């Protein structure tokens, strides 16, 4: 197996079947998953697209002939970016067409957020873009005014030993480094609420919500309007579209230039993208 193509077993199962990642973990622990005929119970196991993986004696099939596809979904507020939710809340796959049920989201937007969400049927594309420094642009509304301290921190970045304000209950991430924003533009600044457009290049777990909560100015509305140059293009809320020819070409060029370095950077077992990158789905 080529190391750069290896993915965790639970992710492989989730990306190529109806099972969520949590369900895949449970199936592995229960001894219901085999690799090349051998039962596997180690959750850290990695596989590639050529590995013969079976769940309950049924082969998890990967279509290797079809060209990878990327779609844009205009995520609605009140949806979880996951295949299933233990609490029974609405998930994005309740809105997506059945033909996209095997697609994987490229990062996440939290329950109260909306806007550009990319999905793909290719795990390598998903991993590369999720861990990339592609610019993400958001329109946000915060409680209260935009202060000089906020502006200074947006321009210079900051490190918080306690970044739990703005996080979801039970988060395991307590400290966080906020790099300087790529850019920001104030649209309205009042004592009651303020609106602005901001651009960042990481998208860590609830990064913007944690940032503004530190200044006692919680985010009231958040909409992602651009991911790596890909916009909604008047796409209605809850609807999808395929990438345009230019967008596909830009994506191919980007992957050719960065996929090797990005995968080398994050190939270690200690890095858990589900815990750290992108707005969490809770």
C-alpha positions as a printed NumPy array, in Angstrom:
array([[  0.   ,   0.   ,   0.   ],
       [  1.224,   3.521,  -0.754],
       [  1.278,   5.418,   2.486],
       [ -0.237,   8.585,   1.021],
       [ -3.385,   6.66 ,   0.029],
       [ -4.072,   5.101,   3.41 ],
       [ -7.17 ,   6.147,   5.377],
       [ -8.621,   4.977,   8.654],
       [-10.894,   1.975,   8.37 ],
       [-13.922,   3.716,   9.875],
       [-13.563,   6.549,   7.375],
       [-13.269,   4.11 ,   4.463],
       [-16.465,   2.321,   5.549],
       [-18.352,   5.581,   6.125],
       [-17.324,   7.013,   2.768],
       [-18.358,   3.926,   0.813],
       [-21.463,   2.691,   2.618],
       [-24.583,   3.774,   4.474],
       [-22.868,   3.469,   7.862],
       [-21.767,   6.541,   9.795],
       [-18.281,   6.73 ,  11.248],
       [-19.579,   6.001,  14.759],
       [-21.446,   2.962,  13.469],
       [-18.313,   1.799,  11.669],
       [-16.361,   2.006,  14.949],
       [-19.006,  -0.098,  16.681],
       [-18.98 ,  -2.698,  13.909],
       [-15.19 ,  -2.925,  14.075],
       [-15.227,  -3.365,  17.854],
       [-17.889,  -6.07 ,  17.542],
       [-15.732,  -8.06 ,  15.114],
       [-18.077,  -7.588,  12.188],
       [-15.453,  -6.113,   9.865],
       [-12.809,  -8.096,   7.993],
       [ -9.88 ,  -7.158,   5.78 ],
       [ -8.763,  -9.651,   3.168],
       [-10.603, -12.358,   5.113],
       [ -9.209, -11.498,   8.556],
       [-11.449, -10.033,  11.275],
       [-10.18 ,  -6.61 ,  12.387],
       [-10.959,  -5.017,  15.769],
       [ -8.24 ,  -2.336,  15.872],
       [ -9.841,   1.083,  15.314],
       [ -6.497,   2.532,  14.179],
       [ -6.294,   0.191,  11.184],
       [ -5.704,   1.903,   7.845],
       [ -6.602,   0.721,   4.346],
       [ -6.512,   1.936,   0.764],
       [ -9.079,   1.733,  -2.031],
       [ -7.764,  -1.65 ,  -3.188],
       [ -8.205,  -3.364,   0.191],
       [-11.024,  -5.916,   0.323],
       [-13.121,  -4.751,   3.263],
       [-16.231,  -6.642,   4.328],
       [-18.928,  -5.626,   6.815],
       [-21.195,  -8.444,   7.982],
       [-19.633, -10.563,   5.199],
       [-20.665,  -8.052,   2.525],
       [-17.945,  -6.336,   0.509],
       [-17.707,  -2.556,   0.78 ],
       [-17.377,  -1.591,  -2.85 ],
       [-15.498,   1.382,  -4.274],
       [-16.241,   2.514,  -7.816],
       [-12.724,   3.089,  -9.192],
       [-13.766,   3.749, -12.794],
       [-15.905,   6.793, -12.202],
       [-14.155,  10.181, -12.174],
       [-14.26 ,  11.973,  -8.8  ],
       [-17.159,  14.368,  -8.3  ],
       [-17.41 ,  17.482,  -6.142],
       [-20.7  ,  19.255,  -5.439],
       [-21.668,  22.469,  -3.688],
       [-24.458,  22.307,  -1.13 ],
       [-26.057,  25.409,   0.373],
       [-26.358,  24.106,   3.921],
       [-29.377,  25.23 ,   5.884],
       [-29.429,  26.256,   9.528],
       [-30.609,  23.488,  11.818],
       [-28.838,  20.656,  10.005],
       [-26.046,  18.427,  11.276],
       [-23.135,  17.669,   8.939],
       [-23.116,  13.919,   9.558],
       [-24.621,  10.726,   8.158],
       [-26.608,  10.119,  11.351],
       [-27.326,  11.985,  14.576],
       [-27.789,  10.133,  17.891],
       [-30.123,  12.905,  19.052],
       [-32.391,  12.528,  16.047],
       [-31.774,  15.998,  14.645],
       [-32.01 ,  16.745,  10.942],
       [-28.862,  15.93 ,   8.933],
       [-27.71 ,  17.262,   5.581],
       [-28.408,  13.887,   3.952],
       [-32.112,  14.408,   4.681],
       [-31.939,  17.224,   2.118],
       [-29.458,  15.747,  -0.347],
       [-30.607,  13.562,  -3.226],
       [-30.218,   9.81 ,  -2.72 ],
       [-27.498,   9.673,  -5.387],
       [-25.279,  11.688,  -3.046],
       [-25.746,   9.475,   0.019],
       [-22.2  ,   8.071,  -0.297],
       [-20.592,  11.517,  -0.616],
       [-18.46 ,  12.871,   2.225],
       [-18.472,  16.492,   3.426],
       [-15.247,  18.455,   3.058],
       [-15.116,  19.802,   6.592],
       [-18.155,  20.919,   8.519],
       [-20.418,  23.796,   9.404],
       [-22.072,  23.678,  12.799],
       [-25.772,  23.233,  13.491],
       [-26.538,  26.968,  13.546],
       [-24.405,  27.878,  10.512],
       [-25.272,  27.912,   6.828],
       [-23.753,  28.376,   3.4  ],
       [-21.127,  26.757,   1.186],
       [-20.45 ,  23.122,   1.998],
       [-18.479,  21.02 ,  -0.478],
       [-19.005,  17.267,  -0.722],
       [-17.14 ,  14.672,  -2.762],
       [-17.077,  10.952,  -3.496],
       [-13.261,  10.876,  -3.359],
       [-11.576,  10.443,   0.027],
       [ -8.246,  11.882,  -1.155],
       [ -9.894,  15.059,  -2.382],
       [-11.827,  15.344,   0.882],
       [ -8.72 ,  14.95 ,   3.031],
       [ -6.606,  17.314,   0.944],
       [ -9.145,  20.13 ,   0.918],
       [-10.163,  19.685,   4.558],
       [ -6.548,  20.068,   5.683],
       [ -5.712,  22.83 ,   3.217],
       [ -5.059,  26.507,   3.729],
       [ -7.653,  27.448,   1.132],
       [ -9.41 ,  30.665,   2.071],
       [-12.856,  30.467,   3.672],
       [-15.014,  33.607,   3.561],
       [-17.893,  34.173,   5.996],
       [-20.599,  36.742,   6.572],
       [-21.181,  37.066,  10.302],
       [-23.386,  38.971,  12.703],
       [-22.121,  39.457,  16.265],
       [-23.656,  40.864,  19.43 ],
       [-22.383,  44.334,  20.28 ],
       [-19.823,  46.57 ,  18.57 ],
       [-16.61 ,  45.676,  16.774],
       [-13.841,  46.846,  19.114],
       [-10.236,  47.884,  18.637],
       [ -9.153,  44.755,  20.519],
       [-11.02 ,  42.566,  18.03 ],
       [ -9.448,  44.387,  15.114],
       [ -5.963,  44.037,  16.613],
       [ -6.48 ,  40.304,  17.146],
       [ -7.881,  39.832,  13.63 ],
       [ -4.812,  41.585,  12.22 ],
       [ -2.142,  40.017,  14.432],
       [ -3.695,  36.762,  15.678],
       [ -3.81 ,  35.547,  19.28 ],
       [ -3.268,  32.505,  21.468],
       [ -5.864,  31.526,  24.088],
       [ -5.135,  29.088,  26.899],
       [ -8.884,  28.905,  27.476],
       [-10.83 ,  28.984,  24.215],
       [-13.891,  27.12 ,  25.467],
       [-16.203,  30.129,  25.216],
       [-18.125,  29.635,  21.985],
       [-17.353,  25.906,  21.887],
       [-19.956,  23.177,  22.181],
       [-20.5  ,  21.554,  25.581],
       [-18.041,  18.765,  26.266],
       [-15.385,  19.886,  23.802],
       [-11.956,  18.343,  24.332],
       [-10.219,  21.34 ,  22.744],
       [ -9.491,  23.974,  25.392],
       [ -6.63 ,  26.082,  24.023],
       [ -6.354,  27.416,  20.486],
       [ -4.104,  29.569,  18.348],
       [ -5.859,  32.034,  16.058],
       [ -3.746,  33.087,  13.102],
       [ -4.21 ,  36.566,  11.593],
       [ -7.315,  36.768,   9.45 ],
       [ -6.711,  36.89 ,   5.695],
       [ -8.993,  39.902,   5.61 ],
       [-12.044,  41.543,   7.139],
       [-14.594,  44.165,   6.153],
       [-16.985,  45.905,   8.525],
       [-20.47 ,  46.332,   7.085],
       [-22.317,  47.609,  10.148],
       [-20.999,  48.558,  13.587],
       [-23.495,  49.436,  16.329],
       [-23.762,  49.048,  20.086],
       [-26.491,  46.4  ,  19.69 ],
       [-25.051,  44.241,  16.9  ],
       [-22.504,  44.368,  14.082],
       [-22.08 ,  42.66 ,  10.724],
       [-18.914,  41.977,   8.796],
       [-17.269,  39.758,   6.21 ],
       [-14.159,  37.86 ,   7.318],
       [-11.702,  35.58 ,   5.54 ],
       [ -9.615,  32.891,   7.26 ],
       [ -7.517,  30.027,   5.96 ],
       [ -7.885,  27.231,   8.517],
       [-11.422,  26.604,   9.729],
       [-10.56 ,  24.997,  13.064],
       [-13.24 ,  23.628,  15.352],
       [-15.738,  26.49 ,  15.835],
       [-12.865,  28.912,  15.275],
       [-14.885,  32.053,  14.604],
       [-17.405,  31.354,  17.363],
       [-14.557,  30.884,  19.862],
       [-12.746,  33.985,  18.615],
       [-15.632,  36.419,  19.059],
       [-16.937,  34.763,  22.23 ],
       [-13.581,  35.638,  23.813],
       [-14.597,  39.29 ,  23.452],
       [-18.067,  38.619,  24.92 ],
       [-19.578,  39.151,  21.471],
       [-21.153,  35.831,  20.472],
       [-21.894,  35.188,  16.815],
       [-25.618,  35.489,  16.109],
       [-25.503,  34.455,  12.444],
       [-22.792,  32.796,  10.368],
       [-22.866,  32.03 ,   6.662],
       [-19.949,  30.7  ,   4.623],
       [-20.093,  32.327,   1.205],
       [-16.849,  31.087,  -0.324],
       [-14.54 ,  28.08 ,   0.05 ],
       [-11.329,  28.237,  -1.977],
       [-12.904,  30.465,  -4.613],
       [-16.068,  28.353,  -4.897],
       [-19.247,  30.323,  -4.209],
       [-22.968,  29.596,  -4.061],
       [-23.726,  31.394,  -7.361],
       [-27.341,  32.128,  -6.351],
       [-27.843,  28.523,  -5.241],
       [-31.018,  28.375,  -3.085],
       [-30.79 ,  27.195,   0.512],
       [-30.961,  23.399,   0.767],
       [-30.015,  22.85 ,  -2.9  ],
       [-26.924,  21.481,  -4.659],
       [-24.98 ,  22.161,  -7.836],
       [-22.023,  20.57 ,  -9.592],
       [-18.761,  22.444,  -9.971],
       [-18.367,  24.451, -13.151],
       [-15.608,  23.597, -15.639],
       [-13.409,  26.453, -14.406],
       [-13.887,  25.402, -10.782],
       [-12.893,  21.819, -11.584],
       [ -9.774,  23.015, -13.387],
       [ -8.802,  25.264, -10.484],
       [ -9.338,  22.335,  -8.119],
       [ -7.176,  20.013, -10.221],
       [ -4.398,  22.595, -10.375],
       [ -4.533,  23.11 ,  -6.635],
       [ -4.427,  19.39 ,  -5.852],
       [ -1.493,  18.852,  -8.196],
       [  0.511,  21.528,  -6.417],
       [ -0.393,  20.781,  -2.779],
       [ -1.725,  17.268,  -2.318],
       [  1.706,  15.729,  -1.817],
       [  2.887,  18.244,   0.782],
       [ -0.436,  18.295,   2.648],
       [ -0.644,  14.519,   2.957],
       [  2.976,  14.323,   4.059],
       [  2.234,  16.916,   6.719],
       [ -0.722,  15.024,   8.19 ],
       [  0.246,  11.39 ,   7.598],
       [  0.988,  10.683,  11.286],
       [ -1.458,   8.755,  13.465],
       [ -1.447,  11.385,  16.205],
       [ -3.37 ,  13.944,  14.159],
       [ -7.138,  13.536,  14.374],
       [ -8.832,  15.798,  11.845],
       [-12.287,  14.964,  13.195],
       [-11.393,  16.535,  16.543],
       [ -9.6  ,  19.634,  15.296],
       [-10.404,  20.841,  11.81 ],
       [-13.584,  22.537,  10.665],
       [-16.607,  23.731,  12.538],
       [-17.876,  20.824,  14.621],
       [-21.262,  19.293,  13.819],
       [-22.641,  19.641,  17.322]])
